[in-house]
Amino acid sequence: MLLVLKIGGSTLAEGVSQDFFKDLKDVYEMTNRIVLVHGGGKEVTEIANKLGKEQKFIVSPEGFRSRYTDKETAEIYTMVMTGKINKFLVSKLLSHGMMAIGLSGLDGELAKAERKKRLVIIDERGRKRIIDGGYTGKITKIKSDLLYTLLDKGYLPVIAPVAISEDYEPLNVDGDRMAAYIAGSIKADKLIFFTNVKGLILNGKTINRLSVKEAKEVLQRIGHGMITKVYAAIEAIEMGVKEAIITSGLEPLPISSSLKGKFGTVISNE
């Protein structure tokens, strides 16, 4: 089984338990083919604030909330994501006996992206505005052969959501979308998004399963924190991933339990 796991900033912020890493090792030893993509936006914000760089967040007309990334923010984002967070996770995995290797989209041009020239946002008054795109990118290519080479040799790639532009600049790309594109490029069997809730909640209830068609229909009813994950899950499945799961990374045995269907929201073509 080929798995792509995405651990979000909310999960990292609340503290990844030893149980998570032990469970990951058990699954790794069974499959030996796992890619881990991480976020860490909350830590980026905290460090940026300590450095005196106020962070700004924008919302698109479709409801996607993201960090506005000017040049200085791009530098801080790259430093924290590829340095502090990525290497923390790599060292944790190594300490649990997994052959982790830390990467970003910059390394070997693993993830190429087109720099967005303009962004359409909704301002504080609810009006549409067009602003400069800054240093954010739309992923255009994942170098799947590099990932296959590492996986075939037993490595567990740990990937930070920073891509490389056509002008060789580091770009901020959404971690959920990075995970979706990676999963699609290597035709993963499952893509699992770990967050701080047990799954997609609608009308006060956790949804167990959705088809892609149903997921598209509920997108406009989902809040900022979850809409990107559902959208990324849809993208991954349309790129050939068999199943995407949105689940909690804070529960006991979160990976194996999600694979067994004990909790989480499953999105698939069925």
C-alpha positions, 0 to 999 in steps of 0.5 A: 500500500502506498500512503501519503499522510498530511499532518496539519499545523493545528495538529502540530500546534496541539502537540503530536503524541508519541502514540502517533509516531509509534503508530506511524512506525507500525504502519511504515514497517507494514507498507514501507511506502509512506510520504509525509507532508506537513504544515505548520502555519501557526508556528510560522505566524508565531515566529513572524510576529516575534521577528516583528513581521505582522502576518496578513490573511486573505479570503478568496471568493470561494471561501479559501483562507490563506496567508498573504505572502510578500517577499519578507514573509516568504523568507520567514515561511521558507525558514520555518517550514523547511528548517525548524518544522521539517527537521523536527519531524525528521529527527522524531521519525529517525528516533523511532527507527524510520529512515526519514529524509527531509525535503521541500519542493525546492530540493531537486525541483521536487515541486514546481509552481507557477507564481500567482500574478494576481489574487482575487480576495474579499475585503473587510466590507465583503467586496471583491478586490484584486491584489498582487499575487506575492510569493504564492504559487499554483503547483504545476509539476511533482517530480514523482520519479524522485519520490519513487527512487526514495521510496524504493530504497526504503526512505520516508520522505518528509516534505515541507510545502514550499515549491520552486517557481519558474524563476527559481524562487521559493513559493508558499503553497498550501500544504493540503494541496501539496499533499494532494498533488504528490498523492496524485502524481505517485498514484497513492492508494490513500491520502490521509489528512490529519487535523484536530477534529475527527472528520468533516462536521456538518449540522453538528454531525461527523460525516462518515463517507462522501462521494466526490459528487457529494463533496463538491455539493457541500463545499460552500457549507464548509468553514475556512478550516476544512474547505481546503482539505475537502477540495484537496481530497477531491483533487487527489481522487480526480488525479487517480488516488483511490481514497482520501480520509480527513481525520484526527491526528490526536486520537489513539493509533490515529493512522491504523484506526483511520485505515480501519475506518474507526473514525474519520470522513472518507471521500472516494469516487464510490 
